[in-house]
């Protein structure tokens, strides 16, 4: 795994199945509204969003939230070295007053590639 700080992502250097565990800490400048937040991986090299989106619901009057998820990503020989990023957004709520105060990635190779999961 190569961490690409300049491009805010990681590059996976081997064919196989990789497990991502990601923790994101967000704060909100404006706390009155509830929010529905989606997290997913995004392959910047191929401009392809990850197949799985994780939905989180944050109630009203919350100043921040910690979000965590684990998922498996399959990498075939055409995807080795592609840049994988984390996207945080919302399909239903518009808010621009959130700050990412910390993100932790844990990435490990868990299996040889055997075809689609």
C-alpha positions as CSV (number, residue, x, y, z in Angstrom):
1,X,0.0,0.0,0.0
2,X,1.3,3.5,-0.9
3,X,-0.2,6.5,0.9
4,X,-0.5,9.4,-1.6
5,X,-0.8,12.4,0.7
6,X,-0.7,14.9,-2.1
7,X,-3.8,13.3,-3.7
8,X,-5.6,12.3,-0.5
9,X,-5.7,8.5,-1.2
10,X,-4.0,5.2,-1.3
11,X,-2.6,3.0,-4.1
12,X,-2.9,-0.8,-3.8
13,X,0.2,-2.5,-5.1
14,X,-1.0,-6.1,-5.5
15,X,-3.8,-8.1,-7.1
16,X,-6.3,-9.5,-4.6
17,X,-8.9,-8.6,-2.0
18,X,-8.2,-5.7,0.3
19,X,-9.9,-4.8,3.5
20,X,-10.4,-1.1,4.3
21,X,-11.3,0.1,7.8
22,X,-11.9,3.8,7.9
23,X,-12.7,6.2,10.7
24,X,-13.7,9.8,10.0
25,X,-14.3,12.5,12.5
26,X,-16.5,15.5,11.4
27,X,-17.5,18.7,13.2
28,X,-20.4,20.9,12.1
29,X,-20.4,24.7,12.3
30,X,-24.1,24.8,12.1
31,X,-25.8,22.3,14.4
32,X,-29.5,22.8,14.0
33,X,-30.2,20.5,11.0
34,X,-30.2,16.8,10.9
35,X,-28.0,15.2,8.3
36,X,-27.8,12.1,6.2
37,X,-24.2,11.4,5.3
38,X,-22.9,8.9,2.8
39,X,-19.3,7.4,2.7
40,X,-17.9,5.4,-0.1
41,X,-14.6,4.7,-1.8
42,X,-13.8,6.3,-5.2
43,X,-11.2,5.1,-7.8
44,X,-9.8,8.4,-9.0
45,X,-7.8,6.8,-11.7
46,X,-10.8,5.3,-13.5
47,X,-13.4,7.8,-12.1
48,X,-15.4,5.0,-10.7
49,X,-17.3,5.1,-7.4
50,X,-17.2,2.1,-5.1
51,X,-20.2,-0.3,-5.3
52,X,-21.0,0.1,-1.6
53,X,-22.3,3.3,0.0
54,X,-22.5,3.5,3.8
55,X,-25.3,5.7,5.1
56,X,-25.1,7.5,8.5
57,X,-27.8,9.6,10.1
58,X,-26.9,12.4,12.4
59,X,-29.6,14.0,14.5
60,X,-30.3,17.7,15.1
61,X,-28.1,19.8,17.4
62,X,-25.1,17.6,17.1
63,X,-21.7,19.4,17.0
64,X,-19.9,16.5,15.4
65,X,-19.8,12.8,14.7
66,X,-17.3,9.8,14.4
67,X,-18.1,7.5,11.5
68,X,-16.5,4.1,10.9
69,X,-16.9,1.4,8.3
70,X,-15.1,-1.7,7.0
71,X,-15.4,-3.1,3.5
72,X,-13.6,-5.4,1.0
73,X,-12.3,-4.1,-2.3
74,X,-11.2,-6.4,-5.1
75,X,-8.3,-5.3,-7.2
76,X,-7.5,-7.1,-10.5
77,X,-4.4,-6.7,-12.6
78,X,-5.8,-3.6,-14.5
79,X,-6.4,-1.8,-11.2
80,X,-3.0,-2.2,-9.4
81,X,-1.6,1.2,-8.6
82,X,-4.9,3.1,-9.1
83,X,-5.6,5.9,-6.6
84,X,-8.4,5.1,-4.1
85,X,-10.0,7.9,-2.2
86,X,-12.7,8.2,0.4
87,X,-15.7,10.4,-0.5
88,X,-18.0,11.9,2.2
89,X,-21.2,13.6,1.0
90,X,-24.9,13.5,1.0
91,X,-27.5,12.7,-1.7
92,X,-30.3,14.3,0.2
93,X,-29.0,17.1,2.5
94,X,-27.0,20.1,1.5
95,X,-24.6,21.4,4.0
96,X,-21.3,23.1,3.6
97,X,-20.4,23.7,7.2
98,X,-18.6,20.5,8.1
99,X,-14.9,20.0,8.7
100,X,-13.0,16.7,8.6
101,X,-10.9,16.9,11.7
102,X,-9.3,13.5,11.3
103,X,-9.3,10.4,9.2
104,X,-7.7,7.0,9.9
105,X,-7.2,4.4,7.2
106,X,-6.3,0.8,7.9
107,X,-5.8,-1.2,4.7
108,X,-4.6,-4.8,4.5
109,X,-4.4,-7.5,1.9
110,X,-6.7,-10.4,2.9
111,X,-7.0,-12.7,-0.1
112,X,-5.8,-13.6,-3.6
113,X,-8.1,-12.4,-6.3
114,X,-10.5,-15.2,-7.3
115,X,-13.1,-13.2,-9.3
116,X,-16.0,-11.0,-8.3
117,X,-16.9,-11.1,-4.6
